[in-house]
Amino acid sequence: MLSSNNISGSIPVLLSNATNLVQFQIDSNQISGSSPLELGFLTQLQVFFAWDNKLEGSIPTTLSRCKSLQALDLSHNSLTGVLPPTIFQLRNLIKLHLIFNDILGSIPPEIGACKSLIRLRLDGNKINGQIPKELGFLTSLNFLDLSNNHLSGPLPDEIGKCGELQMLNLAGNEINGNLPSSLSSLSKLEVLDVSMNRFVGQIPGSFGELFSLNRLSLGGNSLSGLIPSSLGRCSTLQLLDLSKNQLFGSIPVQIFEIEALEIALNLSWNALTGKIPPQIVALNKLSLLDLSHNKLGGDLMSLSWLVNLVSLNVSYNNL
């Protein structure tokens, strides 16, 4: 391991002679240039970490020859080009992190062949096109982050087949259409963030079946209809953000039965009406409450019981 040594220069081609190399970690250095194609000769390589460097160029397609590769992390570089479909031929690949690069193009459907994947992070790139339905073949996947790209089109129903998912982050894209009800099949899901997209339609009532959920962020879309009262059954929820949508109707009292809600409740910038329910006093662990920019009425006396509030915003209502 050569991590965090302020090493500069490029990855030497002669490294390919180390054919018995199992682990190659050069992360957190000043290494520049492109990754040599000769890395494909390292057929015993299991771990290749080169994150936080100054690497440029494309991901070498020859990495597909490294049949033993289990973990590949090239995050925080300046990599360009497209995701090589051949990378998903690596049948032992468990972890693929390419965070914060300049990778272009779409996610190839060949990704469905990489069934060993447990962690996939492609966030902070320039990836476009639709999320392929073949993603549903990744039944071992428990962490998926595709946030802050240029993904568009609908979210495929097949995402509901990724039954091991605990973290799903699609925030900051251009994904549209309805939120698929198949998401409610992800019984182990702890974090669901699809904020800042172009989703429309109603919030599926079946989301109330996500009993492991602790963070639900749907803000910054064009969701409409009522807030489902079934969300009150998500008893482990610590953060609920439904802001900047087109939700209307009253706030369901069942939301205030979520005793775990302690980080944030953000319902701002909607068209909610009615009075702030007195049951809100039950949220005595809550740190942030934002109900601003709605059409809510009533008095604020019940809010005085929220003794742990650090931030309160109820501006631009009918209070």
C-alpha positions as CSV (number, residue, x, y, z in Angstrom):
1,M,0.0,0.0,0.0
2,L,1.3,3.5,-1.0
3,S,-1.7,5.5,0.2
4,S,-1.2,9.1,1.4
5,N,2.5,9.6,0.5
6,N,2.3,12.7,-1.7
7,I,3.6,10.5,-4.6
8,S,3.6,12.3,-8.0
9,G,4.2,11.1,-11.5
10,S,2.2,8.5,-13.4
11,I,1.5,4.8,-12.9
12,P,4.5,3.0,-14.4
13,V,3.8,0.6,-17.2
14,L,6.4,-1.8,-15.7
15,L,3.9,-2.5,-12.9
16,S,2.4,-5.0,-15.3
17,N,5.3,-7.3,-14.5
18,A,4.1,-7.8,-11.0
19,T,1.7,-10.5,-12.1
20,N,1.2,-11.8,-8.6
21,L,0.1,-8.5,-7.2
22,V,-3.2,-8.9,-5.2
23,Q,-3.7,-5.4,-3.7
24,F,-2.6,-2.1,-5.3
25,Q,-3.5,1.0,-3.2
26,I,-2.2,4.4,-4.3
27,D,-5.1,6.6,-3.0
28,S,-4.6,10.1,-1.7
29,N,-1.5,11.0,-3.7
30,Q,-0.7,13.4,-6.6
31,I,-0.5,10.7,-9.3
32,S,-1.4,12.0,-12.7
33,G,-1.7,10.8,-16.3
34,S,-3.8,8.0,-17.5
35,S,-4.1,4.5,-16.2
36,P,-2.0,2.2,-18.5
37,L,-3.7,-0.5,-20.5
38,E,-1.1,-2.9,-19.2
39,L,-2.9,-3.0,-15.8
40,G,-4.9,-5.8,-17.5
41,F,-1.9,-8.1,-17.1
42,L,-2.5,-8.1,-13.3
43,T,-4.8,-11.1,-13.4
44,Q,-4.4,-11.8,-9.7
45,L,-5.4,-8.3,-8.6
46,Q,-8.2,-8.2,-6.1
47,V,-8.1,-4.5,-4.9
48,F,-7.3,-1.4,-6.9
49,F,-7.7,1.9,-5.0
50,A,-6.5,5.1,-6.8
51,W,-9.0,7.6,-5.4
52,D,-8.1,11.2,-4.7
53,N,-5.4,11.6,-7.3
54,K,-5.1,13.5,-10.6
55,L,-5.7,10.7,-13.0
56,E,-7.0,11.6,-16.4
57,G,-8.2,9.8,-19.5
58,S,-10.6,6.8,-19.7
59,I,-11.1,3.9,-17.5
60,P,-8.9,1.2,-19.2
61,T,-11.1,-1.5,-20.8
62,T,-8.3,-4.0,-20.1
63,L,-9.3,-4.0,-16.5
64,S,-11.9,-6.6,-17.6
65,R,-9.0,-9.1,-17.7
66,C,-8.4,-8.7,-14.0
67,K,-10.9,-11.6,-13.3
68,S,-10.1,-11.6,-9.6
69,L,-10.9,-8.0,-9.0
70,Q,-13.2,-7.4,-6.1
71,A,-12.9,-3.7,-5.3
72,L,-12.2,-0.8,-7.7
73,D,-12.2,2.8,-6.5
74,L,-11.1,5.6,-8.8
75,S,-13.1,8.3,-7.2
76,H,-12.1,12.0,-7.0
77,N,-10.0,12.1,-10.2
78,S,-10.5,13.7,-13.6
79,L,-11.4,10.6,-15.5
80,T,-13.4,11.1,-18.8
81,G,-14.9,8.9,-21.4
82,V,-17.7,6.4,-20.9
83,L,-18.3,3.5,-18.6
84,P,-16.7,0.5,-20.4
85,P,-19.3,-2.2,-20.7
86,T,-16.5,-4.8,-20.3
87,I,-15.9,-3.7,-16.7
88,F,-19.2,-5.4,-15.8
89,Q,-17.8,-8.7,-17.0
90,L,-15.9,-8.9,-13.7
91,R,-17.9,-11.7,-12.0
92,N,-16.2,-11.1,-8.6
93,L,-16.6,-7.3,-8.4
94,I,-18.2,-6.3,-5.1
95,K,-17.4,-2.6,-4.9
96,L,-17.2,-0.1,-7.8
97,H,-16.7,3.5,-6.8
98,L,-16.1,6.2,-9.5
99,I,-17.4,9.2,-7.5
100,F,-16.7,12.8,-8.7
101,N,-15.1,12.3,-12.1
102,D,-16.2,13.6,-15.5
103,I,-17.5,10.3,-16.9
104,L,-19.9,10.7,-19.8
105,G,-22.4,8.5,-21.6
106,S,-25.0,6.1,-20.3
107,I,-25.0,3.2,-17.9
108,P,-24.6,0.2,-20.1
109,P,-27.2,-2.6,-19.9
110,E,-24.3,-5.0,-19.4
111,I,-24.3,-3.9,-15.8
112,G,-26.9,-6.6,-15.2
113,A,-24.2,-9.2,-15.6
114,C,-22.2,-8.0,-12.6
115,K,-24.4,-9.8,-10.1
116,S,-21.7,-9.8,-7.4
117,L,-21.9,-6.0,-6.9
118,I,-22.8,-4.9,-3.4
119,R,-21.7,-1.2,-3.6
120,L,-22.1,1.0,-6.7
121,R,-21.3,4.7,-6.5
122,L,-21.3,6.7,-9.7
123,D,-22.4,10.0,-8.1
124,G,-20.9,13.3,-9.2
125,N,-20.3,12.6,-12.9
126,K,-21.9,13.6,-16.2
127,I,-23.7,10.3,-16.9
128,N,-26.9,10.6,-19.0
129,G,-29.6,8.5,-20.4
130,Q,-32.0,6.2,-18.6
131,I,-31.3,4.0,-15.7
132,P,-31.2,0.5,-17.3
133,K,-33.8,-2.0,-16.2
134,E,-31.0,-4.6,-16.1
135,L,-30.0,-2.9,-12.7
136,G,-32.8,-5.1,-11.3
137,F,-30.5,-8.2,-11.8
138,L,-28.2,-6.9,-9.1
139,T,-29.9,-8.7,-6.3
140,S,-26.9,-8.4,-3.9
141,L,-26.7,-4.6,-4.2
142,N,-27.1,-2.8,-0.9
143,F,-25.7,0.6,-1.7
144,L,-26.6,2.5,-4.9
145,D,-25.7,6.2,-5.4
146,L,-26.2,7.7,-8.9
147,S,-26.8,11.2,-7.6
148,N,-25.7,14.4,-9.3
149,N,-25.6,13.2,-12.8
150,H,-27.7,13.9,-15.9
151,L,-29.9,10.8,-15.8
152,S,-33.3,11.1,-17.4
153,G,-36.4,9.0,-18.2
154,P,-38.4,7.0,-15.8
155,L,-37.1,5.0,-12.9
156,P,-37.6,1.3,-14.0
157,D,-39.9,-0.9,-11.9
158,E,-37.1,-3.5,-11.9
159,I,-35.4,-1.4,-9.1
160,G,-37.8,-3.2,-6.8
161,K,-36.0,-6.5,-7.4
162,C,-32.8,-5.2,-5.6
163,G,-34.1,-6.7,-2.4
164,E,-30.9,-6.1,-0.4
165,L,-30.8,-2.3,-1.0
166,Q,-30.3,-0.2,2.1
167,M,-29.2,3.0,0.5
168,L,-30.7,4.5,-2.8
169,N,-29.6,8.0,-3.8
170,L,-30.8,9.3,-7.1
171,A,-30.9,13.0,-6.1
172,G,-29.9,15.8,-8.5
173,N,-30.8,14.2,-11.8
174,E,-33.6,14.7,-14.4
175,I,-35.5,11.5,-13.8
176,N,-39.2,11.8,-14.5
177,G,-42.4,9.9,-14.5
178,N,-44.1,8.4,-11.4
179,L,-42.4,7.0,-8.4
180,P,-42.7,3.2,-9.0
181,S,-44.6,1.5,-6.3
182,S,-42.1,-1.4,-6.6
183,L,-39.8,0.7,-4.4
184,S,-42.0,-0.5,-1.5
185,S,-40.6,-4.0,-2.0
186,L,-37.2,-2.8,-0.7
187,S,-37.9,-3.9,2.8
188,K,-34.3,-3.3,4.0
189,L,-34.1,0.3,2.6
190,E,-32.9,2.8,5.1
191,V,-32.3,5.8,2.9
192,L,-34.3,6.9,-0.1
193,D,-33.3,10.1,-1.7
194,V,-34.8,11.1,-5.1
195,S,-34.9,14.8,-4.4
196,M,-34.3,17.4,-7.1
197,N,-35.6,15.4,-10.0
198,R,-38.7,15.7,-12.2
199,F,-41.0,13.1,-10.6
200,V,-44.7,13.6,-11.0
201,G,-47.9,12.0,-9.7
202,Q,-48.7,11.0,-6.1
203,I,-46.5,9.6,-3.4
204,P,-47.3,5.9,-3.3
205,G,-49.2,4.9,-0.2
206,S,-47.2,1.7,-0.2
207,F,-44.2,3.7,0.9
208,G,-45.7,3.2,4.4
209,E,-44.4,-0.4,4.1
210,L,-40.8,0.7,4.2
211,F,-40.4,-0.1,7.9
212,S,-36.6,0.1,7.9
213,L,-36.6,3.6,6.4
214,N,-34.8,6.4,8.4
215,R,-34.4,9.1,5.7
216,L,-37.0,9.9,3.0
217,S,-36.2,12.8,0.7
218,L,-38.6,13.5,-2.1
219,G,-38.1,17.3,-2.2
220,G,-37.7,19.4,-5.4
221,N,-40.0,17.4,-7.7
222,S,-43.5,17.9,-9.0
223,L,-45.3,15.4,-6.9
224,S,-49.0,16.2,-6.2
225,G,-51.9,14.9,-4.3
226,L,-52.2,14.3,-0.6
227,I,-49.4,13.3,1.8
228,P,-50.2,9.6,2.5
229,S,-51.2,8.9,6.0
230,S,-49.5,5.5,5.7
231,L,-46.1,7.3,6.1
232,G,-46.9,7.3,9.8
233,R,-46.1,3.6,9.8
234,C,-42.5,4.3,9.0
235,S,-41.7,4.3,12.7
236,T,-37.9,4.5,12.3
237,L,-38.0,7.6,10.1
238,Q,-35.6,10.4,11.4
239,L,-35.8,12.7,8.4
240,L,-38.8,13.4,6.1
241,D,-38.4,16.0,3.3
242,L,-41.3,16.5,1.0
243,S,-40.6,20.2,0.2
244,K,-40.9,22.0,-3.1
245,N,-43.6,19.9,-4.6
246,Q,-47.3,20.4,-5.4
247,L,-48.8,18.6,-2.4
248,F,-52.1,19.8,-1.1
249,G,-54.6,18.9,1.6
250,S,-53.9,18.8,5.4
251,I,-51.0,17.3,7.2
252,P,-52.0,13.8,8.2
253,V,-51.8,13.4,12.0
254,Q,-50.2,10.0,11.5
255,I,-47.0,11.8,10.6
256,F,-46.8,13.0,14.2
257,E,-46.8,9.4,15.5
258,I,-43.3,8.9,14.2
259,E,-41.4,9.2,17.5
260,A,-38.0,8.7,15.8
261,L,-38.4,11.9,13.7
262,E,-35.6,13.9,15.1
263,I,-33.4,15.3,12.3
264,A,-35.9,17.2,10.1
265,L,-39.5,17.5,9.0
266,N,-39.6,19.7,5.9
267,L,-43.0,20.2,4.2
268,S,-42.3,23.7,2.9
269,W,-43.1,25.1,-0.6
270,N,-46.3,23.1,-1.2
271,A,-50.0,24.0,-1.1
272,L,-50.9,22.4,2.3
273,T,-54.0,23.7,4.0
274,G,-55.8,23.3,7.3
275,K,-54.5,23.8,10.8
276,I,-51.2,22.6,12.2
277,P,-52.4,19.6,14.1
278,P,-51.9,19.8,17.9
279,Q,-50.5,16.2,17.8
280,I,-47.3,17.8,16.6
281,V,-46.3,18.1,20.2
282,A,-45.3,14.4,20.1
283,L,-42.3,15.3,18.0
284,N,-40.3,16.4,21.0
285,K,-37.0,15.2,19.6
286,L,-37.3,17.2,16.3
287,S,-34.4,19.5,15.4
288,L,-35.7,21.2,12.3
289,L,-39.3,22.0,11.3
290,D,-40.0,23.8,8.1
291,L,-43.7,24.4,7.2
292,S,-43.1,27.6,5.3
293,H,-44.7,28.7,2.0
294,N,-48.0,26.8,2.4
295,K,-51.5,27.8,3.3
296,L,-51.6,26.5,6.9
297,G,-53.7,28.2,9.6
298,G,-54.2,27.9,13.3
299,D,-52.1,29.0,16.2
300,L,-48.5,28.2,17.2
301,M,-49.0,27.3,20.8
302,S,-48.4,23.6,20.2
303,L,-44.9,24.4,18.7
304,S,-43.8,25.6,22.1
305,W,-43.6,21.9,23.2
306,L,-40.9,21.1,20.6
307,V,-38.1,21.8,23.1
308,N,-35.3,20.4,20.9
309,L,-36.0,22.6,17.9
310,V,-32.9,24.3,16.5
311,S,-34.6,25.7,13.3
312,L,-38.2,26.7,12.9
313,N,-39.7,28.2,9.8
314,V,-43.5,28.7,9.4
315,S,-43.3,31.9,7.3
316,Y,-45.6,32.6,4.4
317,N,-48.7,30.8,5.7
318,N,-52.1,32.0,7.0
319,L,-51.2,31.9,10.7
